[in-house]
């Protein structure tokens, strides 16, 4: 009986090894139920597969260091609904923009941001592109848009440049050109000319304004400010504020480059009257313009007014303002205020640079003991460079010699 049981056990063990060998020898099962299936092979082979299956190629152009790329791989590409749609409609390919065939393809497609999603036909011709992190529903909608026959970039170019003023085609082509860093202004102008104000206070209108409007004098930008609340309901308060800031910041930069003080004042008055943000953007413009003109007295006044009136929860912004005050002001009140900004900055983000800057400000205001403490704290960071260590050590030496 004993030997019989041992024989049964050995037979069961043998069956287990046979099953394992069979699993290892057989190909891995498809994973469409888990998300997207990606083609493994060369780019040429991917195009051949697309031709054979009569499908477009979807290309995820990524970089290993890219955070949003990792989020897409983790959250979106693994989604069952995404897998079902993309596996059925595209040959899916992942391309590292910095390895193998990636650099040449990324250069040919003029990819400047990651992740970029390219949709191309079996000849390698671009049909559609989009970029950035997307949740599964939005990503599927992008795929559906790319799959439309009317989305073929070459066809759009031919139709738009031959005088077709269909608003949907004009917007699609302008967005294509903008994403490829090519001249889109003329096409965008044709699209906006076809739209009434009511047409623009929509999701499509916000998409167009947020991507294509750069001129503070344009009707579209002024509509954005006049209907700010309506656009915030569509696109969100933060994106609308960021767009308004970007346009006004560009207006200031242009005025500085052209020495156009009248143009700057015109934009400033516009911000004061219509930005709808309690004067925040106007003060930011005054800070930017004064800094550009190296008017440090004006910069100090506007910066202190801004930081007093508005909550700033950005360590980099606090540091930049404090550094300018340190370098260009001898006003005791301004310097003391700048040390308060550094306390806020350190509460937000504890870094070597912030401690060194805080120590430098304390030294300039005469608080040597506290300055030495902050300088020593700065030297405790393991990631500082030899030059940074040398600068802080020199600061400590100067404090010791006082």
VOPAGU-2260 file (C-alpha; in pm, 1 decimal, decimal comma):
REM VOPAGU-2260
SITE   aa  ch    i         X         Y         Z
SITE  UNK   A    0       0,0       0,0       0,0
SITE  UNK   A    1     284,4     233,7      92,2
SITE  UNK   A    2     455,0     185,6    -245,2
SITE  UNK   A    3     124,2     229,9    -423,1
SITE  UNK   A    4      70,8     572,9    -260,2
SITE  UNK   A    5     424,8     677,3    -346,6
SITE  UNK   A    6     365,4     574,8    -709,4
SITE  UNK   A    7      43,3     778,4    -723,7
SITE  UNK   A    8     225,5    1082,9    -582,3
SITE  UNK   A    9     508,6    1049,2    -833,8
SITE  UNK   A   10     258,1    1012,7   -1118,0
SITE  UNK   A   11      75,8    1330,3   -1006,2
SITE  UNK   A   12     405,8    1517,0    -982,3
SITE  UNK   A   13     500,7    1400,4   -1331,0
SITE  UNK   A   14     168,4    1524,4   -1467,6
SITE  UNK   A   15     231,2    1863,3   -1302,8
SITE  UNK   A   16     571,9    1896,1   -1472,5
SITE  UNK   A   17     420,2    1791,7   -1805,2
SITE  UNK   A   18     151,8    2059,3   -1774,4
SITE  UNK   A   19     418,6    2319,0   -1684,9
SITE  UNK   A   20     631,0    2215,9   -1985,6
SITE  UNK   A   21     326,8    2246,9   -2209,2
SITE  UNK   A   22     249,3    2595,4   -2076,3
SITE  UNK   A   23     607,1    2709,6   -2128,6
SITE  UNK   A   24     617,1    2566,1   -2479,7
SITE  UNK   A   25     283,2    2710,7   -2591,8
SITE  UNK   A   26     250,1    3076,3   -2696,6
SITE  UNK   A   27     117,9    3322,6   -2439,5
SITE  UNK   A   28    -255,6    3379,6   -2462,7
SITE  UNK   A   29    -376,7    3711,8   -2601,1
SITE  UNK   A   30    -436,9    3988,9   -2349,7
SITE  UNK   A   31    -705,8    4189,6   -2526,5
SITE  UNK   A   32    -929,2    4149,0   -2223,8
SITE  UNK   A   33    -665,2    4332,7   -2020,2
SITE  UNK   A   34    -613,0    4627,2   -2251,8
SITE  UNK   A   35    -422,9    4715,1   -2565,4
SITE  UNK   A   36    -213,0    4463,0   -2755,6
SITE  UNK   A   37     109,4    4616,7   -2889,5
SITE  UNK   A   38     281,2    4492,6   -3204,9
SITE  UNK   A   39     633,5    4355,7   -3159,0
SITE  UNK   A   40     851,3    4402,7   -3462,5
SITE  UNK   A   41    1016,5    4668,9   -3673,4
SITE  UNK   A   42     840,2    4978,5   -3799,1
SITE  UNK   A   43     846,8    4838,8   -4152,5
SITE  UNK   A   44     682,4    4519,1   -4029,0
SITE  UNK   A   45     415,1    4719,9   -3845,9
SITE  UNK   A   46     326,1    4905,0   -4165,8
SITE  UNK   A   47     309,3    4575,8   -4354,9
SITE  UNK   A   48      75,8    4435,2   -4089,7
SITE  UNK   A   49    -144,1    4744,5   -4116,0
SITE  UNK   A   50    -165,8    4697,3   -4491,4
SITE  UNK   A   51    -251,0    4330,9   -4455,0
SITE  UNK   A   52    -524,8    4398,3   -4198,4
SITE  UNK   A   53    -642,3    4719,4   -4368,5
SITE  UNK   A   54    -602,1    4918,4   -4048,4
SITE  UNK   A   55    -435,7    5240,1   -3937,0
SITE  UNK   A   56    -131,7    5226,0   -3711,3
SITE  UNK   A   57    -157,1    5381,5   -3366,4
SITE  UNK   A   58     182,9    5488,9   -3232,7
SITE  UNK   A   59     252,0    5577,2   -2869,3
SITE  UNK   A   60     569,2    5787,3   -2877,6
SITE  UNK   A   61     705,5    5796,3   -2524,6
SITE  UNK   A   62    1020,5    5846,1   -2319,4
SITE  UNK   A   63    1124,3    5636,4   -2020,9
SITE  UNK   A   64    1149,3    5941,8   -1792,9
SITE  UNK   A   65     806,0    6079,0   -1890,1
SITE  UNK   A   66     555,5    6074,5   -1602,5
SITE  UNK   A   67     236,3    6108,3   -1812,2
SITE  UNK   A   68     364,9    5828,6   -2039,3
SITE  UNK   A   69     388,1    5596,5   -1739,5
SITE  UNK   A   70      38,8    5698,4   -1627,9
SITE  UNK   A   71     -98,6    5615,5   -1973,0
SITE  UNK   A   72      68,3    5274,6   -1964,7
SITE  UNK   A   73     -62,5    5205,6   -1615,3
SITE  UNK   A   74    -412,5    5355,1   -1624,7
SITE  UNK   A   75    -531,4    5386,2   -1984,4
SITE  UNK   A   76    -362,7    5128,5   -2208,7
SITE  UNK   A   77    -465,9    4854,3   -1963,4
SITE  UNK   A   78    -833,3    4955,8   -1964,0
SITE  UNK   A   79   -1057,4    4679,5   -2112,6
SITE  UNK   A   80   -1272,6    4925,1   -2310,6
SITE  UNK   A   81    -962,0    5092,0   -2454,4
SITE  UNK   A   82    -819,5    4752,6   -2546,6
SITE  UNK   A   83   -1140,3    4642,9   -2714,4
SITE  UNK   A   84   -1159,8    4954,3   -2933,1
SITE  UNK   A   85    -791,7    4997,6   -3022,4
SITE  UNK   A   86    -723,2    4629,3   -3082,9
SITE  UNK   A   87   -1017,9    4612,8   -3321,9
SITE  UNK   A   88    -931,9    4926,2   -3518,0
SITE  UNK   A   89    -553,7    4976,8   -3512,6
SITE  UNK   A   90    -217,1    4807,0   -3519,3
SITE  UNK   A   91     -80,7    4940,9   -3190,4
SITE  UNK   A   92     288,6    5024,5   -3163,0
SITE  UNK   A   93     499,3    5169,6   -2880,2
SITE  UNK   A   94     809,3    5365,1   -2977,9
SITE  UNK   A   95    1070,6    5495,8   -2736,6
SITE  UNK   A   96    1164,2    5834,8   -2882,9
SITE  UNK   A   97    1519,8    5803,5   -2753,3
SITE  UNK   A   98    1607,0    5448,3   -2858,2
SITE  UNK   A   99    1625,6    5232,2   -3170,5
SITE  UNK   A  100    1409,9    5358,1   -3454,8
SITE  UNK   A  101    1249,6    5613,0   -3222,7
SITE  UNK   A  102    1472,6    5921,0   -3267,8
SITE  UNK   A  103    1444,1    5914,2   -3648,7
SITE  UNK   A  104    1066,1    5869,3   -3643,2
SITE  UNK   A  105    1014,3    6133,3   -3374,3
SITE  UNK   A  106    1226,5    6376,4   -3575,0
SITE  UNK   A  107    1042,9    6304,0   -3898,4
SITE  UNK   A  108     709,5    6362,4   -3724,3
SITE  UNK   A  109     840,3    6673,8   -3544,3
SITE  UNK   A  110     747,1    6537,9   -3203,4
SITE  UNK   A  111     832,0    6787,9   -2930,2
SITE  UNK   A  112     634,7    6658,0   -2631,3
SITE  UNK   A  113     558,5    6323,7   -2470,7
SITE  UNK   A  114     346,5    6128,7   -2491,7
SITE  UNK   A  115     249,4    6203,4   -2852,2
SITE  UNK   A  116       1,0    5974,6   -3024,3
SITE  UNK   A  117      39,3    5932,8   -3399,9
SITE  UNK   A  118    -219,6    5768,7   -3623,8
SITE  UNK   A  119     -72,4    5682,1   -3964,4
SITE  UNK   A  120    -175,7    5476,3   -4265,4
SITE  UNK   A  121      13,9    5174,8   -4403,3
SITE  UNK   A  122     234,9    5409,9   -4608,0
SITE  UNK   A  123     344,0    5594,3   -4296,1
SITE  UNK   A  124     143,6    5907,2   -4382,1
SITE  UNK   A  125       7,3    6096,5   -4083,1
SITE  UNK   A  126    -368,3    6085,0   -4046,0
SITE  UNK   A  127    -412,2    6235,7   -3700,3
SITE  UNK   A  128    -220,5    6315,0   -3385,9
SITE  UNK   A  129    -287,6    6412,2   -3025,7
SITE  UNK   A  130     -82,8    6429,7   -2708,4
SITE  UNK   A  131     -82,1    6427,2   -2330,0
SITE  UNK   A  132    -232,9    6210,6   -2059,7
SITE  UNK   A  133    -593,1    6103,3   -2123,9
SITE  UNK   A  134    -837,9    5901,2   -1919,7
SITE  UNK   A  135    -985,2    5597,6   -2101,0
SITE  UNK   A  136   -1309,1    5763,9   -2226,7
SITE  UNK   A  137   -1124,9    6064,2   -2373,1
SITE  UNK   A  138    -860,9    5838,3   -2528,0
SITE  UNK   A  139   -1126,5    5626,4   -2699,0
SITE  UNK   A  140   -1286,4    5943,6   -2837,8
SITE  UNK   A  141    -949,0    6043,4   -2983,2
SITE  UNK   A  142    -926,7    5703,2   -3148,6
SITE  UNK   A  143   -1275,2    5742,0   -3295,4
SITE  UNK   A  144   -1182,0    6085,5   -3427,2
SITE  UNK   A  145    -865,8    5947,9   -3586,0
SITE  UNK   A  146   -1057,6    5666,3   -3751,4
SITE  UNK   A  147   -1287,1    5904,8   -3940,3
SITE  UNK   A  148   -1200,6    5912,9   -4312,6
SITE  UNK   A  149   -1226,4    6293,3   -4306,5
SITE  UNK   A  150    -936,4    6309,5   -4057,6
SITE  UNK   A  151    -673,8    6225,9   -4318,5
SITE  UNK   A  152    -422,9    6510,4   -4286,4
SITE  UNK   A  153    -330,7    6515,2   -4655,3
SITE  UNK   A  154    -694,8    6531,8   -4755,2
SITE  UNK   A  155    -763,4    6808,0   -4503,2
SITE  UNK   A  156    -467,7    7006,1   -4634,5
SITE  UNK   A  157    -588,3    6969,1   -4991,3
SITE  UNK   A  158    -945,5    7073,7   -4911,2
SITE  UNK   A  159    -861,5    7365,4   -4679,9
SITE  UNK   A  160    -592,3    7506,5   -4904,7
SITE  UNK   A  161    -826,3    7486,2   -5203,6
SITE  UNK   A  162   -1072,4    7716,6   -5026,2
SITE  UNK   A  163   -1303,4    7482,1   -4833,8
SITE  UNK   A  164   -1432,0    7687,5   -4538,2
SITE  UNK   A  165   -1618,6    7414,1   -4356,1
SITE  UNK   A  166   -1562,4    7511,5   -3987,5
SITE  UNK   A  167   -1499,7    7153,3   -3872,3
SITE  UNK   A  168   -1230,0    7104,8   -4136,7
SITE  UNK   A  169   -1070,9    7443,5   -4067,0
SITE  UNK   A  170   -1051,4    7373,4   -3693,7
SITE  UNK   A  171    -920,1    7021,5   -3742,3
SITE  UNK   A  172    -649,4    7140,3   -3980,8
SITE  UNK   A  173    -550,8    7436,8   -3762,7
SITE  UNK   A  174    -514,8    7207,0   -3462,1
SITE  UNK   A  175    -307,3    6963,4   -3667,8
SITE  UNK   A  176     -71,6    7241,7   -3774,0
SITE  UNK   A  177     -49,1    7381,1   -3421,0
SITE  UNK   A  178      42,4    7040,6   -3275,0
SITE  UNK   A  179     313,5    7002,7   -3540,9
SITE  UNK   A  180     455,4    7350,2   -3464,5
SITE  UNK   A  181     369,9    7468,2   -3814,9
SITE  UNK   A  182     206,0    7793,9   -3917,2
SITE  UNK   A  183    -159,0    7768,6   -3820,9
SITE  UNK   A  184    -259,5    8133,2   -3774,8
SITE  UNK   A  185    -412,9    8184,6   -4119,2
SITE  UNK   A  186    -627,4    7871,7   -4093,1
SITE  UNK   A  187    -724,0    7959,6   -3736,4
SITE  UNK   A  188    -830,6    8307,0   -3849,4
SITE  UNK   A  189   -1054,2    8153,9   -4115,4
SITE  UNK   A  190   -1212,5    7927,8   -3855,3
SITE  UNK   A  191   -1275,2    8210,1   -3605,5
SITE  UNK   A  192   -1420,0    8429,1   -3882,5
SITE  UNK   A  193   -1682,2    8160,3   -3942,1
SITE  UNK   A  194   -1791,7    8161,0   -3577,6
SITE  UNK   A  195   -2039,4    8383,7   -3397,4
SITE  UNK   A  196   -1976,8    8461,7   -3027,4
SITE  UNK   A  197   -2247,8    8212,3   -2931,5
SITE  UNK   A  198   -2067,6    7945,3   -3136,3
SITE  UNK   A  199   -1747,5    8004,1   -2940,8
SITE  UNK   A  200   -1895,6    7980,3   -2591,4
SITE  UNK   A  201   -1915,3    7604,3   -2636,8
SITE  UNK   A  202   -1685,4    7311,1   -2572,5
SITE  UNK   A  203   -1559,8    7331,0   -2932,4
SITE  UNK   A  204   -1511,2    7706,1   -2902,1
SITE  UNK   A  205   -1310,4    7668,9   -2582,0
SITE  UNK   A  206   -1097,2    7399,2   -2745,0
SITE  UNK   A  207   -1019,5    7635,7   -3032,3
SITE  UNK   A  208    -953,5    7942,0   -2814,4
SITE  UNK   A  209    -736,3    7755,8   -2564,9
SITE  UNK   A  210    -519,1    7605,7   -2839,9
SITE  UNK   A  211    -509,6    7872,7   -3110,0
SITE  UNK   A  212    -556,8    8218,5   -2953,9
SITE  UNK   A  213    -238,8    8410,6   -2868,2
SITE  UNK   A  214    -330,0    8774,3   -2941,1
SITE  UNK   A  215    -462,1    8988,3   -2654,6
SITE  UNK   A  216    -630,9    9218,7   -2908,4
SITE  UNK   A  217    -825,7    8940,9   -3077,1
SITE  UNK   A  218   -1201,9    8916,6   -3058,9
SITE  UNK   A  219   -1172,1    8561,1   -2927,8
SITE  UNK   A  220    -949,5    8655,9   -2634,2
SITE  UNK   A  221   -1170,9    8947,2   -2537,7
SITE  UNK   A  222   -1470,8    8713,6   -2553,3
SITE  UNK   A  223   -1286,3    8475,4   -2320,8
SITE  UNK   A  224   -1251,2    8751,5   -2061,6
SITE  UNK   A  225   -1605,4    8886,7   -2107,0
SITE  UNK   A  226   -1758,6    8539,1   -2077,2
SITE  UNK   A  227   -1505,9    8405,7   -1829,3
SITE  UNK   A  228   -1764,7    8241,8   -1603,1
SITE  UNK   A  229   -1921,2    8057,7   -1897,5
SITE  UNK   A  230   -1583,1    7932,1   -2018,4
SITE  UNK   A  231   -1489,2    7823,7   -1666,0
SITE  UNK   A  232   -1797,1    7600,1   -1659,1
SITE  UNK   A  233   -1679,2    7440,5   -1982,4
SITE  UNK   A  234   -1302,9    7417,0   -1935,4
SITE  UNK   A  235   -1246,8    7470,7   -1563,2
SITE  UNK   A  236   -1132,8    7775,8   -1368,5
SITE  UNK   A  237    -763,1    7685,7   -1358,8
SITE  UNK   A  238    -721,4    7622,4   -1735,8
SITE  UNK   A  239    -907,9    7945,3   -1817,7
SITE  UNK   A  240    -689,7    8143,9   -1576,7
SITE  UNK   A  241    -377,2    7982,1   -1722,4
SITE  UNK   A  242    -484,1    8074,5   -2076,0
SITE  UNK   A  243    -553,5    8437,3   -1983,5
SITE  UNK   A  244    -217,0    8459,9   -1809,3
SITE  UNK   A  245     -34,8    8303,5   -2106,0
SITE  UNK   A  246    -180,4    8554,3   -2352,4
SITE  UNK   A  247    -108,9    8857,2   -2134,1
SITE  UNK   A  248     240,4    8729,4   -2054,6
SITE  UNK   A  249     306,1    8700,3   -2428,7
SITE  UNK   A  250     175,5    9054,6   -2477,4
SITE  UNK   A  251     424,2    9184,4   -2218,6
SITE  UNK   A  252     710,1    8986,1   -2372,7
SITE  UNK   A  253     627,2    9124,5   -2716,9
SITE  UNK   A  254     612,2    9480,9   -2581,6
SITE  UNK   A  255     952,0    9436,9   -2416,5
SITE  UNK   A  256    1106,2    9290,4   -2732,8
SITE  UNK   A  257     975,1    9578,6   -2944,7
SITE  UNK   A  258    1029,4    9850,0   -2681,0
SITE  UNK   A  259     658,5    9919,7   -2722,1
SITE  UNK   A  260     555,8   10085,3   -2395,3
SITE  UNK   A  261     226,1   10201,9   -2545,2
SITE  UNK   A  262     140,0    9843,3   -2637,5
SITE  UNK   A  263     222,5    9728,8   -2284,6
SITE  UNK   A  264       2,8    9997,2   -2127,7
SITE  UNK   A  265    -284,7    9906,6   -2359,8
SITE  UNK   A  266    -263,7    9541,0   -2254,9
SITE  UNK   A  267    -231,9    9638,9   -1888,5
SITE  UNK   A  268    -547,8    9849,9   -1901,0
SITE  UNK   A  269    -727,7    9561,6   -2070,4
SITE  UNK   A  270    -623,6    9326,5   -1790,1
SITE  UNK   A  271    -725,7    9575,1   -1521,7
SITE  UNK   A  272   -1070,7    9623,0   -1672,8
SITE  UNK   A  273   -1165,3    9285,4   -1812,7
SITE  UNK   A  274    -958,7    8999,0   -1669,0
SITE  UNK   A  275   -1213,8    8946,8   -1392,9
SITE  UNK   A  276    -960,4    8835,8   -1132,8
SITE  UNK   A  277    -952,4    9123,1    -881,2
SITE  UNK   A  278    -639,7    9272,9   -1038,0
SITE  UNK   A  279    -420,3    8962,9   -1013,9
SITE  UNK   A  280    -316,9    8944,8   -1378,0
SITE  UNK   A  281    -246,7    9319,1   -1396,7
SITE  UNK   A  282      -5,6    9296,3   -1102,6
SITE  UNK   A  283     168,1    8998,4   -1260,3
SITE  UNK   A  284     209,2    9200,1   -1579,3
SITE  UNK   A  285     355,9    9491,1   -1385,7
SITE  UNK   A  286     604,9    9256,1   -1220,3
SITE  UNK   A  287     703,9    9100,3   -1554,1
SITE  UNK   A  288     742,0    9433,9   -1730,6
SITE  UNK   A  289     941,9    9593,8   -1447,7
SITE  UNK   A  290    1172,6    9292,0   -1433,8
SITE  UNK   A  291    1221,6    9304,4   -1809,9
SITE  UNK   A  292    1306,0    9675,0   -1794,2
SITE  UNK   A  293    1526,3    9615,7   -1487,5
SITE  UNK   A  294    1317,8    9871,1   -1302,0
SITE  UNK   A  295    1386,1    9716,0    -963,5
SITE  UNK   A  296    1207,9    9981,1    -759,4
SITE  UNK   A  297     894,0    9923,8    -965,9
SITE  UNK   A  298     944,6    9549,1    -946,5
SITE  UNK   A  299     971,0    9560,3    -567,7
SITE  UNK   A  300     656,2    9769,1    -532,7
SITE  UNK   A  301     440,5    9554,4    -760,7
SITE  UNK   A  302     575,9    9226,3    -622,5
SITE  UNK   A  303     512,9    9320,2    -262,5
SITE  UNK   A  304     161,2    9434,5    -355,0
SITE  UNK   A  305      96,3    9108,3    -538,4
SITE  UNK   A  306     220,5    8881,2    -260,1
SITE  UNK   A  307      28,5    9079,2      -0,1
SITE  UNK   A  308    -299,7    9062,4    -189,0
SITE  UNK   A  309    -288,9    8707,2    -326,1
SITE  UNK   A  310    -200,1    8370,6    -178,9
SITE  UNK   A  311     103,7    8223,3    -354,2
SITE  UNK   A  312     142,4    7848,8    -309,0
SITE  UNK   A  313     427,2    7799,1    -554,8
SITE  UNK   A  314     775,0    7762,4    -403,7
SITE  UNK   A  315     947,8    7845,0    -732,2
SITE  UNK   A  316     754,2    8171,2    -767,3
SITE  UNK   A  317     832,7    8267,7    -408,3
SITE  UNK   A  318    1201,7    8188,4    -458,1
SITE  UNK   A  319    1226,9    8386,8    -781,8
SITE  UNK   A  320    1075,8    8697,0    -623,6
SITE  UNK   A  321    1291,5    8667,9    -312,1
SITE  UNK   A  322    1606,0    8622,6    -522,7
SITE  UNK   A  323    1532,2    8941,1    -717,9
SITE  UNK   A  324    1476,2    9137,2    -396,7
SITE  UNK   A  325    1801,6    8997,8    -254,8
SITE  UNK   A  326    1998,3    9090,6    -565,6
SITE  UNK   A  327    1849,6    9432,2    -640,2
SITE  UNK   A  328    1701,4    9589,6    -327,7
SITE  UNK   A  329    1845,0    9752,9     -18,6
SITE  UNK   A  330    1506,4    9844,2     125,1
SITE  UNK   A  331    1485,9    9697,5     475,4
SITE  UNK   A  332    1111,1    9636,7     458,6
SITE  UNK   A  333    1135,2    9459,2     124,4
SITE  UNK   A  334    1421,2    9238,7     243,1
SITE  UNK   A  335    1237,6    9145,1     560,9
SITE  UNK   A  336     926,6    9063,4     356,4
SITE  UNK   A  337    1137,0    8846,8     127,3
SITE  UNK   A  338    1254,4    8641,6     427,3
SITE  UNK   A  339     887,3    8575,2     505,4
SITE  UNK   A  340     838,3    8453,4     148,7
SITE  UNK   A  341    1124,4    8208,7     201,6
SITE  UNK   A  342     962,2    8070,8     514,4
SITE  UNK   A  343     651,2    8005,8     306,6
SITE  UNK   A  344     862,2    7850,0      32,5
SITE  UNK   A  345    1034,3    7610,8     271,3
SITE  UNK   A  346     699,5    7508,7     414,5
SITE  UNK   A  347     594,8    7415,2      62,0
SITE  UNK   A  348     918,1    7249,6     -50,2
SITE  UNK   A  349    1232,5    7180,7     153,5
SITE  UNK   A  350    1531,3    7220,5     -80,3
SITE  UNK   A  351    1896,9    7318,8     -70,2
SITE  UNK   A  352    1834,0    7622,1    -290,8
SITE  UNK   A  353    1562,7    7755,3     -62,1
SITE  UNK   A  354    1776,4    7719,7     251,1
SITE  UNK   A  355    2074,0    7888,9      83,9
SITE  UNK   A  356    1857,0    8174,0     -41,7
SITE  UNK   A  357    1692,4    8212,6     298,7
SITE  UNK   A  358    2036,5    8219,4     464,7
SITE  UNK   A  359    2156,2    8487,0     220,1
SITE  UNK   A  360    1853,9    8707,2     292,2
SITE  UNK   A  361    1896,3    8666,3     667,7
SITE  UNK   A  362    2260,9    8762,2     632,5
SITE  UNK   A  363    2169,3    9075,6     438,9
SITE  UNK   A  364    1911,8    9176,6     701,6
SITE  UNK   A  365    2168,5    9133,3     979,9
SITE  UNK   A  366    2040,4    8813,7    1142,2
SITE  UNK   A  367    2376,8    8637,1    1136,3
SITE  UNK   A  368    2298,3    8359,6    1383,7
SITE  UNK   A  369    1990,7    8243,0    1201,2
SITE  UNK   A  370    2167,3    8282,6     866,6
SITE  UNK   A  371    2443,6    8047,7     983,9
SITE  UNK   A  372    2184,8    7793,4    1097,5
SITE  UNK   A  373    2012,1    7798,6     759,0
SITE  UNK   A  374    2342,7    7776,2     571,6
SITE  UNK   A  375    2443,3    7469,9     776,0
SITE  UNK   A  376    2104,1    7317,5     702,5
SITE  UNK   A  377    2162,7    7374,5     331,7
SITE  UNK   A  378    2492,7    7186,1     349,2
SITE  UNK   A  379    2315,9    6879,9     487,6
SITE  UNK   A  380    2155,3    6803,9     151,1
SITE  UNK   A  381    2336,2    6512,9     -14,8
SITE  UNK   A  382    2242,7    6607,4    -370,0
SITE  UNK   A  383    2413,2    6948,6    -385,5
SITE  UNK   A  384    2680,5    7008,8    -646,8
SITE  UNK   A  385    3041,4    7102,1    -564,6
SITE  UNK   A  386    2971,6    7459,4    -678,4
SITE  UNK   A  387    2665,1    7486,4    -453,8
SITE  UNK   A  388    2861,5    7351,9    -158,2
SITE  UNK   A  389    3139,7    7601,1    -227,0
SITE  UNK   A  390    2894,3    7893,4    -243,1
SITE  UNK   A  391    2730,8    7802,2      86,5
SITE  UNK   A  392    3066,9    7746,4     254,5
SITE  UNK   A  393    3175,7    8092,4     138,7
SITE  UNK   A  394    2856,3    8236,0     285,7
SITE  UNK   A  395    2930,1    8063,2     615,8
SITE  UNK   A  396    3287,4    8193,1     611,1
SITE  UNK   A  397    3168,6    8551,0     557,4
SITE  UNK   A  398    2925,3    8516,0     846,8
SITE  UNK   A  399    3199,3    8377,6    1073,5
SITE  UNK   A  400    3429,7    8669,2     992,8
SITE  UNK   A  401    3174,9    8933,4    1090,9
